[in-house]
């Protein structure tokens, strides 16, 4: 399973793209999922959307297993949030496309998501806790939204500038 390069800021052109649904879960989709999973494990991270490896398809991989625990990959295609709780929760989020930057983000504490699984079957997941946050973060990616869009404009502009500057200095 080849690793794929992860798209990072300041490449907003790619990261702001809205991804398209997959028609079916075929062998190409499974291969991409496998590459994404390997890339995510290697980074390491707990979630990755296809656009983060430059492919504008509505595909996500997530694995919340901790170090030393058995891996539990979740493969998600064409996710749709069908319900979100009024109750909110705060998590300190990070993103493989915004390396070494973490900030508190408030989102619905629980959601229900309809999606296609690795067998192409329609599934519905009631997600709570970290899984709810992670799914919302990854689904945002499919819509060209980054977690820094949920923080103050001042902080967002500061982090964008930091990455633009790093690129100019050849540090990316
Ligand atoms: Zn992310």
Backbone and ligand atoms as CSV (ligand in chain L), in Angstrom:
chain,resi,resn,atom,element,x,y,z
A,1,UNK,N,N,0.843,-1.203,0.000
A,1,UNK,CA,C,0.000,0.000,0.000
A,1,UNK,C,C,0.877,1.252,0.000
A,2,UNK,N,N,0.924,1.964,-1.117
A,2,UNK,CA,C,1.810,3.128,-1.162
A,2,UNK,C,C,1.310,4.284,-0.298
A,3,UNK,N,N,2.280,4.955,0.332
A,3,UNK,CA,C,1.953,6.176,1.058
A,3,UNK,C,C,1.704,7.282,0.051
A,4,UNK,N,N,0.851,8.201,0.401
A,4,UNK,CA,C,0.604,9.345,-0.483
A,4,UNK,C,C,0.985,10.614,0.258
A,5,UNK,N,N,1.528,11.606,-0.485
A,5,UNK,CA,C,1.868,12.869,0.181
A,5,UNK,C,C,0.610,13.579,0.678
A,6,UNK,N,N,0.691,14.155,1.863
A,6,UNK,CA,C,-0.450,14.867,2.447
A,6,UNK,C,C,-0.375,16.342,2.055
A,7,UNK,N,N,-1.485,16.846,1.544
A,7,UNK,CA,C,-1.588,18.261,1.168
A,7,UNK,C,C,-1.715,19.088,2.448
A,8,UNK,N,N,-0.880,20.116,2.591
A,8,UNK,CA,C,-0.952,20.961,3.786
A,8,UNK,C,C,-1.141,22.422,3.392
A,9,UNK,N,N,-1.505,23.243,4.388
A,9,UNK,CA,C,-1.477,24.685,4.174
A,9,UNK,C,C,-0.058,25.060,3.779
A,10,UNK,N,N,0.163,26.091,2.965
A,10,UNK,CA,C,-0.848,27.045,2.490
A,10,UNK,C,C,-1.583,26.625,1.214
A,11,UNK,N,N,-1.590,25.346,0.842
A,11,UNK,CA,C,-2.290,24.937,-0.382
A,11,UNK,C,C,-3.797,24.934,-0.148
A,12,UNK,N,N,-4.360,26.142,-0.084
A,12,UNK,CA,C,-5.802,26.241,0.148
A,12,UNK,C,C,-6.592,25.862,-1.097
A,13,UNK,N,N,-5.978,26.011,-2.270
A,13,UNK,CA,C,-6.710,25.720,-3.510
A,13,UNK,C,C,-7.244,24.289,-3.475
A,14,UNK,N,N,-6.378,23.350,-3.100
A,14,UNK,CA,C,-6.810,21.955,-3.000
A,14,UNK,C,C,-7.723,21.746,-1.804
A,15,UNK,N,N,-7.304,22.244,-0.652
A,15,UNK,CA,C,-8.042,21.949,0.577
A,15,UNK,C,C,-9.439,22.581,0.598
A,16,UNK,N,N,-9.663,23.613,-0.223
A,16,UNK,CA,C,-10.976,24.267,-0.275
A,16,UNK,C,C,-11.902,23.652,-1.306
A,17,UNK,N,N,-11.398,22.663,-2.049
A,17,UNK,CA,C,-12.216,22.026,-3.076
A,17,UNK,C,C,-13.355,21.217,-2.429
A,18,UNK,N,N,-14.532,21.231,-3.080
A,18,UNK,CA,C,-15.647,20.408,-2.595
A,18,UNK,C,C,-15.572,19.055,-3.309
A,19,UNK,N,N,-15.501,17.975,-2.531
A,19,UNK,CA,C,-15.315,16.635,-3.101
A,19,UNK,C,C,-16.627,16.075,-3.652
A,20,UNK,N,N,-16.493,15.196,-4.627
A,20,UNK,CA,C,-17.680,14.597,-5.265
A,20,UNK,C,C,-17.940,13.186,-4.720
A,21,UNK,N,N,-19.226,12.796,-4.657
A,21,UNK,CA,C,-19.543,11.446,-4.187
A,21,UNK,C,C,-18.951,10.385,-5.103
A,22,UNK,N,N,-18.716,9.198,-4.571
A,22,UNK,CA,C,-18.334,8.065,-5.417
A,22,UNK,C,C,-19.619,7.388,-5.886
A,23,UNK,N,N,-19.584,6.834,-7.116
A,23,UNK,CA,C,-20.774,6.172,-7.656
A,23,UNK,C,C,-20.975,4.826,-6.962
A,24,UNK,N,N,-19.877,4.077,-6.822
A,24,UNK,CA,C,-19.946,2.779,-6.146
A,24,UNK,C,C,-18.645,2.557,-5.384
A,25,UNK,N,N,-18.716,1.661,-4.418
A,25,UNK,CA,C,-17.499,1.280,-3.702
A,25,UNK,C,C,-16.846,0.149,-4.503
A,26,UNK,N,N,-15.952,0.528,-5.406
A,26,UNK,CA,C,-15.312,-0.464,-6.267
A,26,UNK,C,C,-13.852,-0.671,-5.824
A,27,UNK,N,N,-13.101,-1.421,-6.631
A,27,UNK,CA,C,-11.740,-1.750,-6.208
A,27,UNK,C,C,-10.851,-0.496,-6.168
A,28,UNK,N,N,-11.131,0.487,-7.028
A,28,UNK,CA,C,-10.345,1.730,-6.982
A,28,UNK,C,C,-10.560,2.462,-5.657
A,29,UNK,N,N,-11.811,2.497,-5.214
A,29,UNK,CA,C,-12.133,3.152,-3.942
A,29,UNK,C,C,-11.416,2.426,-2.800
A,30,UNK,N,N,-11.478,1.086,-2.826
A,30,UNK,CA,C,-10.844,0.315,-1.747
A,30,UNK,C,C,-9.329,0.523,-1.723
A,31,UNK,N,N,-8.746,0.626,-2.901
A,31,UNK,CA,C,-7.306,0.838,-2.983
A,31,UNK,C,C,-6.939,2.217,-2.419
A,32,UNK,N,N,-7.742,3.210,-2.785
A,32,UNK,CA,C,-7.493,4.559,-2.270
A,32,UNK,C,C,-7.642,4.574,-0.749
A,33,UNK,N,N,-8.711,3.938,-0.225
A,33,UNK,CA,C,-8.900,3.848,1.216
A,33,UNK,C,C,-7.670,3.219,1.889
A,34,UNK,N,N,-7.162,2.143,1.293
A,34,UNK,CA,C,-6.003,1.454,1.886
A,34,UNK,C,C,-4.777,2.375,1.914
A,35,UNK,N,N,-4.567,3.101,0.823
A,35,UNK,CA,C,-3.442,4.052,0.779
A,35,UNK,C,C,-3.628,5.150,1.824
A,36,UNK,N,N,-4.874,5.636,1.931
A,36,UNK,CA,C,-5.167,6.702,2.901
A,36,UNK,C,C,-4.915,6.213,4.327
A,37,UNK,N,N,-5.344,4.970,4.592
A,37,UNK,CA,C,-5.182,4.421,5.946
A,37,UNK,C,C,-3.702,4.302,6.309
A,38,UNK,N,N,-2.928,3.769,5.373
A,38,UNK,CA,C,-1.491,3.615,5.592
A,38,UNK,C,C,-0.834,4.990,5.816
A,39,UNK,N,N,-1.229,5.946,4.996
A,39,UNK,CA,C,-0.695,7.313,5.094
A,39,UNK,C,C,-1.057,7.924,6.446
A,40,UNK,N,N,-2.299,7.703,6.877
A,40,UNK,CA,C,-2.765,8.240,8.160
A,40,UNK,C,C,-2.027,7.600,9.340
A,41,UNK,N,N,-1.884,6.261,9.308
A,41,UNK,CA,C,-1.165,5.567,10.390
A,41,UNK,C,C,0.278,6.065,10.481
A,42,UNK,N,N,0.884,6.275,9.319
A,42,UNK,CA,C,2.287,6.644,9.279
A,42,UNK,C,C,2.514,8.077,9.793
A,43,UNK,N,N,1.469,8.942,9.631
A,43,UNK,CA,C,1.654,10.385,9.904
A,43,UNK,C,C,2.147,10.722,11.323
A,44,UNK,N,N,1.581,10.273,12.473
A,44,UNK,CA,C,0.343,9.510,12.568
A,44,UNK,C,C,-0.844,10.431,12.828
A,45,UNK,N,N,-2.041,9.921,12.473
A,45,UNK,CA,C,-3.249,10.683,12.723
A,45,UNK,C,C,-4.412,9.745,12.990
A,46,UNK,N,N,-5.585,10.306,13.305
A,46,UNK,CA,C,-6.758,9.482,13.625
A,46,UNK,C,C,-7.852,9.594,12.567
A,47,UNK,N,N,-7.673,10.523,11.613
A,47,UNK,CA,C,-8.667,10.654,10.552
A,47,UNK,C,C,-8.037,11.287,9.324
A,48,UNK,N,N,-8.536,10.903,8.150
A,48,UNK,CA,C,-8.008,11.485,6.906
A,48,UNK,C,C,-9.111,11.464,5.847
A,49,UNK,N,N,-9.241,12.582,5.137
A,49,UNK,CA,C,-10.190,12.671,4.026
A,49,UNK,C,C,-9.395,12.606,2.726
A,50,UNK,N,N,-10.024,12.076,1.666
A,50,UNK,CA,C,-9.313,11.856,0.400
A,50,UNK,C,C,-8.699,13.149,-0.146
A,51,UNK,N,N,-9.385,14.273,0.038
A,51,UNK,CA,C,-8.853,15.535,-0.499
A,51,UNK,C,C,-7.506,15.874,0.141
A,52,UNK,N,N,-7.239,15.332,1.331
A,52,UNK,CA,C,-5.952,15.594,1.985
A,52,UNK,C,C,-4.794,14.874,1.301
A,53,UNK,N,N,-5.125,13.905,0.434
A,53,UNK,CA,C,-4.083,13.346,-0.432
A,53,UNK,C,C,-4.366,13.768,-1.875
A,54,UNK,N,N,-5.139,14.836,-2.029
A,54,UNK,CA,C,-5.328,15.466,-3.332
A,54,UNK,C,C,-6.407,14.854,-4.211
A,55,UNK,N,N,-7.232,13.962,-3.644
A,55,UNK,CA,C,-8.270,13.302,-4.449
A,55,UNK,C,C,-9.655,13.802,-4.007
A,56,UNK,N,N,-10.357,14.550,-4.877
A,56,UNK,CA,C,-11.623,15.160,-4.467
A,56,UNK,C,C,-12.819,14.205,-4.503
A,57,UNK,N,N,-12.756,13.145,-3.710
A,57,UNK,CA,C,-13.843,12.169,-3.596
A,57,UNK,C,C,-14.310,12.136,-2.142
A,58,UNK,N,N,-15.605,11.842,-1.953
A,58,UNK,CA,C,-16.163,11.888,-0.593
A,58,UNK,C,C,-15.839,10.587,0.143
A,59,UNK,N,N,-14.579,10.446,0.524
A,59,UNK,CA,C,-14.061,9.243,1.182
A,59,UNK,C,C,-13.250,9.648,2.411
A,60,UNK,N,N,-13.442,8.874,3.480
A,60,UNK,CA,C,-12.786,9.158,4.763
A,60,UNK,C,C,-12.274,7.853,5.355
A,61,UNK,N,N,-11.168,7.920,6.068
A,61,UNK,CA,C,-10.768,6.824,6.958
A,61,UNK,C,C,-10.567,7.401,8.357
A,62,UNK,N,N,-10.964,6.608,9.349
A,62,UNK,CA,C,-10.813,7.008,10.753
A,62,UNK,C,C,-10.362,5.781,11.537
A,63,UNK,N,N,-9.460,5.975,12.493
A,63,UNK,CA,C,-9.146,4.912,13.453
A,63,UNK,C,C,-8.781,5.566,14.772
A,64,UNK,N,N,-9.625,5.347,15.768
A,64,UNK,CA,C,-9.416,5.985,17.071
A,64,UNK,C,C,-8.678,5.080,18.049
A,65,UNK,N,N,-8.255,3.890,17.583
A,65,UNK,CA,C,-7.539,2.973,18.483
A,65,UNK,C,C,-6.261,3.638,18.990
A,66,UNK,N,N,-6.021,3.480,20.291
A,66,UNK,CA,C,-4.815,4.079,20.875
A,66,UNK,C,C,-3.594,3.196,20.589
A,67,UNK,N,N,-2.420,3.747,20.829
A,67,UNK,CA,C,-1.166,3.004,20.654
A,67,UNK,C,C,-1.247,1.674,21.389
A,68,UNK,N,N,-0.906,0.607,20.718
A,68,UNK,CA,C,-0.884,-0.696,21.374
A,68,UNK,C,C,-2.222,-1.413,21.326
A,69,UNK,N,N,-3.309,-0.687,21.047
A,69,UNK,CA,C,-4.619,-1.340,20.914
A,69,UNK,C,C,-4.748,-1.919,19.504
A,70,UNK,N,N,-5.664,-2.886,19.384
A,70,UNK,CA,C,-5.921,-3.448,18.068
A,70,UNK,C,C,-6.498,-2.366,17.160
A,71,UNK,N,N,-6.046,-2.332,15.910
A,71,UNK,CA,C,-6.524,-1.293,14.993
A,71,UNK,C,C,-7.996,-1.521,14.645
A,72,UNK,N,N,-8.731,-0.410,14.539
A,72,UNK,CA,C,-10.161,-0.502,14.230
A,72,UNK,C,C,-10.518,0.499,13.141
A,73,UNK,N,N,-10.044,0.262,11.912
A,73,UNK,CA,C,-10.297,1.259,10.865
A,73,UNK,C,C,-11.772,1.345,10.487
A,74,UNK,N,N,-12.236,2.571,10.294
A,74,UNK,CA,C,-13.594,2.823,9.817
A,74,UNK,C,C,-13.464,3.433,8.420
A,75,UNK,N,N,-14.097,2.792,7.446
A,75,UNK,CA,C,-14.070,3.278,6.061
A,75,UNK,C,C,-15.425,3.897,5.744
A,76,UNK,N,N,-15.406,5.145,5.321
A,76,UNK,CA,C,-16.650,5.899,5.111
A,76,UNK,C,C,-16.666,6.477,3.694
A,77,UNK,N,N,-17.763,6.210,2.967
A,77,UNK,CA,C,-17.962,6.836,1.649
A,77,UNK,C,C,-19.273,7.612,1.655
A,78,UNK,N,N,-19.285,8.751,1.000
A,78,UNK,CA,C,-20.488,9.582,0.824
A,78,UNK,C,C,-21.247,9.852,2.128
A,79,UNK,N,N,-20.569,10.299,3.180
A,79,UNK,CA,C,-21.271,10.492,4.451
A,79,UNK,C,C,-22.240,11.670,4.402
A,80,UNK,N,N,-23.351,11.501,5.133
A,80,UNK,CA,C,-24.318,12.594,5.286
A,80,UNK,C,C,-24.733,12.651,6.739
A,81,UNK,N,N,-24.640,13.832,7.325
A,81,UNK,CA,C,-25.091,14.004,8.706
A,81,UNK,C,C,-26.617,14.122,8.670
A,82,UNK,N,N,-27.314,13.186,9.337
A,82,UNK,CA,C,-28.782,13.190,9.316
A,82,UNK,C,C,-29.365,13.797,10.584
A,83,UNK,N,N,-28.538,13.945,11.621
A,83,UNK,CA,C,-29.009,14.504,12.880
A,83,UNK,C,C,-27.800,14.976,13.681
A,84,UNK,N,N,-27.964,16.101,14.368
A,84,UNK,CA,C,-26.909,16.584,15.261
A,84,UNK,C,C,-27.549,17.018,16.569
A,85,UNK,N,N,-26.911,16.697,17.683
A,85,UNK,CA,C,-27.471,17.041,18.990
A,85,UNK,C,C,-27.378,18.547,19.224
A,86,UNK,N,N,-28.303,19.037,20.060
A,86,UNK,CA,C,-28.188,20.445,20.465
A,86,UNK,C,C,-27.017,20.615,21.411
A,87,UNK,N,N,-26.774,19.573,22.210
A,87,UNK,CA,C,-25.650,19.647,23.149
A,87,UNK,C,C,-24.345,19.742,22.375
A,88,UNK,N,N,-23.448,20.604,22.844
A,88,UNK,CA,C,-22.161,20.821,22.174
A,88,UNK,C,C,-21.047,20.251,23.035
A,89,UNK,N,N,-19.915,20.005,22.402
A,89,UNK,CA,C,-18.748,19.651,23.203
A,89,UNK,C,C,-17.508,20.293,22.603
A,90,UNK,N,N,-16.500,20.478,23.434
A,90,UNK,CA,C,-15.255,21.110,23.016
A,90,UNK,C,C,-14.153,20.059,22.965
A,91,UNK,N,N,-13.408,20.071,21.872
A,91,UNK,CA,C,-12.229,19.216,21.779
A,91,UNK,C,C,-11.079,20.047,21.223
A,92,UNK,N,N,-9.886,19.757,21.671
A,92,UNK,CA,C,-8.727,20.386,21.047
A,92,UNK,C,C,-8.438,19.603,19.764
A,93,UNK,N,N,-8.596,20.269,18.618
A,93,UNK,CA,C,-8.427,19.590,17.344
A,93,UNK,C,C,-7.089,19.938,16.702
A,94,UNK,N,N,-6.646,18.992,15.885
A,94,UNK,CA,C,-5.480,19.209,15.050
A,94,UNK,C,C,-5.815,18.647,13.685
A,95,UNK,N,N,-4.910,18.787,12.728
A,95,UNK,CA,C,-5.207,18.335,11.370
A,95,UNK,C,C,-3.888,18.035,10.665
A,96,UNK,N,N,-3.822,16.896,9.969
A,96,UNK,CA,C,-2.586,16.549,9.262
A,96,UNK,C,C,-2.268,17.554,8.162
A,97,UNK,N,N,-3.261,18.338,7.735
A,97,UNK,CA,C,-3.028,19.359,6.708
A,97,UNK,C,C,-2.619,20.704,7.308
A,98,UNK,N,N,-2.650,20.780,8.645
A,98,UNK,CA,C,-2.233,22.006,9.349
A,98,UNK,C,C,-1.295,21.558,10.467
A,99,UNK,N,N,-0.090,21.084,10.095
A,99,UNK,CA,C,0.773,20.413,11.075
A,99,UNK,C,C,1.120,21.287,12.281
A,100,UNK,N,N,1.162,20.632,13.416
A,100,UNK,CA,C,1.631,21.254,14.665
A,100,UNK,C,C,0.813,22.466,15.081
A,101,UNK,N,N,-0.473,22.468,14.785
A,101,UNK,CA,C,-1.355,23.547,15.247
A,101,UNK,C,C,-2.589,22.907,15.870
A,102,UNK,N,N,-2.920,23.328,17.074
A,102,UNK,CA,C,-4.040,22.739,17.811
A,102,UNK,C,C,-4.879,23.866,18.399
A,103,UNK,N,N,-6.184,23.689,18.381
A,103,UNK,CA,C,-7.056,24.725,18.927
A,103,UNK,C,C,-8.375,24.082,19.358
A,104,UNK,N,N,-8.994,24.675,20.383
A,104,UNK,CA,C,-10.287,24.168,20.849
A,104,UNK,C,C,-11.366,24.496,19.827
A,105,UNK,N,N,-12.204,23.500,19.519
A,105,UNK,CA,C,-13.315,23.688,18.580
A,105,UNK,C,C,-14.586,23.161,19.245
A,106,UNK,N,N,-15.661,23.928,19.115
A,106,UNK,CA,C,-16.960,23.520,19.654
A,106,UNK,C,C,-17.827,22.984,18.517
A,107,UNK,N,N,-18.355,21.780,18.731
A,107,UNK,CA,C,-19.231,21.146,17.723
A,107,UNK,C,C,-20.343,20.400,18.442
A,108,UNK,N,N,-21.411,19.993,17.711
A,108,UNK,CA,C,-22.412,19.123,18.328
A,108,UNK,C,C,-21.750,17.897,18.968
A,109,UNK,N,N,-22.222,17.540,20.166
A,109,UNK,CA,C,-21.598,16.448,20.914
A,109,UNK,C,C,-21.893,15.085,20.298
A,110,UNK,N,N,-23.068,14.953,19.641
A,110,UNK,CA,C,-23.455,13.676,19.032
A,110,UNK,C,C,-24.041,13.933,17.651
A,111,UNK,N,N,-23.780,13.013,16.745
A,111,UNK,CA,C,-24.386,13.110,15.408
A,111,UNK,C,C,-24.775,11.714,14.919
A,112,UNK,N,N,-25.695,11.707,13.958
A,112,UNK,CA,C,-25.957,10.472,13.214
A,112,UNK,C,C,-25.496,10.699,11.782
A,113,UNK,N,N,-24.798,9.713,11.256
A,113,UNK,CA,C,-24.231,9.824,9.909
A,113,UNK,C,C,-24.662,8.623,9.082
A,114,UNK,N,N,-25.171,8.892,7.884
A,114,UNK,CA,C,-25.476,7.826,6.937
A,114,UNK,C,C,-24.330,7.768,5.928
A,115,UNK,N,N,-23.889,6.571,5.589
A,115,UNK,CA,C,-22.741,6.447,4.676
A,115,UNK,C,C,-22.717,5.057,4.054
A,116,UNK,N,N,-21.810,4.857,3.122
A,116,UNK,CA,C,-21.573,3.525,2.560
A,116,UNK,C,C,-20.317,2.954,3.193
A,117,UNK,N,N,-20.381,1.688,3.587
A,117,UNK,CA,C,-19.211,1.066,4.210
A,117,UNK,C,C,-18.341,0.386,3.144
A,118,UNK,N,N,-17.343,-0.356,3.608
A,118,UNK,CA,C,-16.371,-0.962,2.685
A,118,UNK,C,C,-17.008,-1.991,1.753
A,119,UNK,N,N,-18.145,-2.549,2.172
A,119,UNK,CA,C,-18.863,-3.495,1.305
A,119,UNK,C,C,-19.859,-2.780,0.386
A,120,UNK,N,N,-19.916,-1.456,0.506
A,120,UNK,CA,C,-20.869,-0.702,-0.309
A,120,UNK,C,C,-22.273,-0.684,0.272
A,121,UNK,N,N,-22.397,-1.179,1.524
A,121,UNK,CA,C,-23.710,-1.228,2.197
A,121,UNK,C,C,-24.018,0.114,2.840
A,122,UNK,N,N,-25.295,0.509,2.782
A,122,UNK,CA,C,-25.720,1.730,3.458
A,122,UNK,C,C,-25.762,1.477,4.966
A,123,UNK,N,N,-25.091,2.346,5.727
A,123,UNK,CA,C,-25.002,2.190,7.179
A,123,UNK,C,C,-25.430,3.483,7.840
A,124,UNK,N,N,-25.830,3.384,9.120
A,124,UNK,CA,C,-26.022,4.605,9.895
A,124,UNK,C,C,-25.297,4.441,11.220
A,125,UNK,N,N,-24.535,5.463,11.556
A,125,UNK,CA,C,-23.732,5.423,12.776
A,125,UNK,C,C,-24.158,6.559,13.689
A,126,UNK,N,N,-24.416,6.217,14.956
A,126,UNK,CA,C,-24.673,7.241,15.972
A,126,UNK,C,C,-23.352,7.466,16.696
A,127,UNK,N,N,-22.736,8.608,16.433
A,127,UNK,CA,C,-21.390,8.857,16.957
A,127,UNK,C,C,-21.442,9.818,18.132
A,128,UNK,N,N,-20.638,9.499,19.146
A,128,UNK,CA,C,-20.529,10.358,20.329
A,128,UNK,C,C,-19.042,10.600,20.602
A,129,UNK,N,N,-18.784,11.514,21.530
A,129,UNK,CA,C,-17.408,11.720,21.991
A,129,UNK,C,C,-16.454,12.066,20.857
A,130,UNK,N,N,-15.242,11.511,20.942
A,130,UNK,CA,C,-14.209,11.819,19.956
A,130,UNK,C,C,-14.632,11.407,18.542
A,131,UNK,N,N,-15.385,10.293,18.440
A,131,UNK,CA,C,-15.820,9.847,17.103
A,131,UNK,C,C,-16.732,10.895,16.450
A,132,UNK,N,N,-17.609,11.521,17.242
A,132,UNK,CA,C,-18.508,12.560,16.692
A,132,UNK,C,C,-17.683,13.746,16.188
A,133,UNK,N,N,-16.705,14.144,16.979
A,133,UNK,CA,C,-15.850,15.273,16.589
A,133,UNK,C,C,-15.046,14.935,15.331
A,134,UNK,N,N,-14.447,13.746,15.337
A,134,UNK,CA,C,-13.584,13.344,14.231
A,134,UNK,C,C,-14.387,13.250,12.925
A,135,UNK,N,N,-15.569,12.649,12.993
A,135,UNK,CA,C,-16.400,12.549,11.782
A,135,UNK,C,C,-16.770,13.926,11.246
A,136,UNK,N,N,-17.137,14.839,12.140
A,136,UNK,CA,C,-17.512,16.182,11.686
A,136,UNK,C,C,-16.312,16.893,11.060
A,137,UNK,N,N,-15.149,16.718,11.669
A,137,UNK,CA,C,-13.920,17.323,11.135
A,137,UNK,C,C,-13.640,16.792,9.717
A,138,UNK,N,N,-13.763,15.467,9.543
A,138,UNK,CA,C,-13.451,14.871,8.230
A,138,UNK,C,C,-14.523,15.214,7.197
A,139,UNK,N,N,-15.792,15.223,7.605
A,139,UNK,CA,C,-16.866,15.580,6.664
A,139,UNK,C,C,-16.693,17.036,6.230
A,140,UNK,N,N,-16.272,17.894,7.141
A,140,UNK,CA,C,-15.946,19.280,6.773
A,140,UNK,C,C,-14.943,19.314,5.616
A,141,UNK,N,N,-13.907,18.465,5.702
A,141,UNK,CA,C,-12.890,18.438,4.629
A,141,UNK,C,C,-13.532,18.188,3.265
A,142,UNK,N,N,-14.559,17.310,3.238
A,142,UNK,CA,C,-15.201,16.968,1.961
A,142,UNK,C,C,-15.919,18.179,1.379
A,143,UNK,N,N,-16.226,19.141,2.243
A,143,UNK,CA,C,-16.895,20.374,1.809
A,143,UNK,C,C,-15.932,21.555,1.729
A,144,UNK,N,N,-14.638,21.270,1.789
A,144,UNK,CA,C,-13.638,22.333,1.677
A,144,UNK,C,C,-13.519,23.179,2.931
A,145,UNK,N,N,-13.987,22.642,4.055
A,145,UNK,CA,C,-13.960,23.385,5.319
A,145,UNK,C,C,-12.854,22.823,6.216
A,146,UNK,N,N,-12.115,23.720,6.853
A,146,UNK,CA,C,-11.026,23.320,7.757
A,146,UNK,C,C,-11.403,23.658,9.198
A,147,UNK,N,N,-10.779,22.986,10.158
A,147,UNK,CA,C,-11.177,23.239,11.551
A,147,UNK,C,C,-10.877,24.672,11.970
A,148,UNK,N,N,-9.899,25.308,11.307
A,148,UNK,CA,C,-9.597,26.705,11.647
A,148,UNK,C,C,-10.726,27.650,11.227
A,149,UNK,N,N,-11.682,27.148,10.414
A,149,UNK,CA,C,-12.857,27.966,10.075
A,149,UNK,C,C,-13.806,28.082,11.263
A,150,UNK,N,N,-13.611,27.228,12.267
A,150,UNK,CA,C,-14.482,27.240,13.448
A,150,UNK,C,C,-13.881,28.053,14.594
A,151,UNK,N,N,-12.716,28.658,14.377
A,151,UNK,CA,C,-12.099,29.468,15.442
A,151,UNK,C,C,-12.177,30.940,15.045
A,152,UNK,N,N,-11.659,31.820,15.863
A,152,UNK,CA,C,-11.798,33.253,15.576
A,152,UNK,C,C,-11.016,33.624,14.319
A,153,UNK,N,N,-11.508,34.668,13.641
A,153,UNK,CA,C,-10.857,35.103,12.401
A,153,UNK,C,C,-9.407,35.508,12.653
A,154,UNK,N,N,-9.188,36.139,13.793
A,154,UNK,CA,C,-7.843,36.594,14.137
A,154,UNK,C,C,-6.871,35.406,14.193
A,155,UNK,N,N,-7.303,34.356,14.908
A,155,UNK,CA,C,-6.444,33.175,15.032
A,155,UNK,C,C,-6.253,32.493,13.680
A,156,UNK,N,N,-7.338,32.448,12.886
A,156,UNK,CA,C,-7.267,31.797,11.579
A,156,UNK,C,C,-6.277,32.528,10.671
A,157,UNK,N,N,-6.380,33.864,10.645
A,157,UNK,CA,C,-5.483,34.623,9.773
A,157,UNK,C,C,-4.032,34.468,10.217
A,158,UNK,N,N,-3.868,34.367,11.526
A,158,UNK,CA,C,-2.514,34.207,12.047
A,158,UNK,C,C,-1.906,32.877,11.581
A,159,UNK,N,N,-2.693,31.814,11.647
A,159,UNK,CA,C,-2.147,30.499,11.276
A,159,UNK,C,C,-1.934,30.423,9.759
A,160,UNK,N,N,-2.836,31.023,8.971
A,160,UNK,CA,C,-2.652,31.026,7.517
A,160,UNK,C,C,-1.359,31.762,7.145
A,161,UNK,N,N,-1.148,32.901,7.807
A,161,UNK,CA,C,0.064,33.688,7.535
A,161,UNK,C,C,1.316,32.895,7.883
A,162,UNK,N,N,1.233,32.174,9.002
A,162,UNK,CA,C,2.389,31.394,9.449
A,162,UNK,C,C,2.803,30.385,8.364
A,163,UNK,N,N,1.810,29.727,7.760
A,163,UNK,CA,C,2.119,28.727,6.736
A,163,UNK,C,C,2.586,29.373,5.436
A,164,UNK,N,N,2.011,30.543,5.108
A,164,UNK,CA,C,2.468,31.237,3.898
A,164,UNK,C,C,3.924,31.661,4.041
A,165,UNK,N,N,4.241,32.143,5.223
A,165,UNK,CA,C,5.599,32.598,5.506
A,165,UNK,C,C,6.581,31.424,5.458
A,166,UNK,N,N,6.187,30.311,6.074
A,166,UNK,CA,C,7.050,29.130,6.094
A,166,UNK,C,C,7.342,28.659,4.673
A,167,UNK,N,N,6.319,28.736,3.807
A,167,UNK,CA,C,6.517,28.302,2.424
A,167,UNK,C,C,7.518,29.225,1.713
A,168,UNK,N,N,7.345,30.541,1.947
A,168,UNK,CA,C,8.258,31.516,1.327
A,168,UNK,C,C,9.700,31.268,1.753
A,169,UNK,N,N,9.853,30.899,3.004
A,169,UNK,CA,C,11.198,30.664,3.526
A,169,UNK,C,C,11.727,29.279,3.144
A,170,UNK,N,N,10.888,28.534,2.400
A,170,UNK,CA,C,11.313,27.210,1.963
A,170,UNK,C,C,11.341,26.184,3.075
A,171,UNK,N,N,10.526,26.446,4.121
A,171,UNK,CA,C,10.538,25.518,5.265
A,171,UNK,C,C,9.431,24.481,5.174
A,172,UNK,N,N,8.692,24.449,4.056
A,172,UNK,CA,C,7.636,23.441,3.916
A,172,UNK,C,C,8.006,22.461,2.806
L,1,ZN,ZN,ZN,-8.144,17.606,9.079
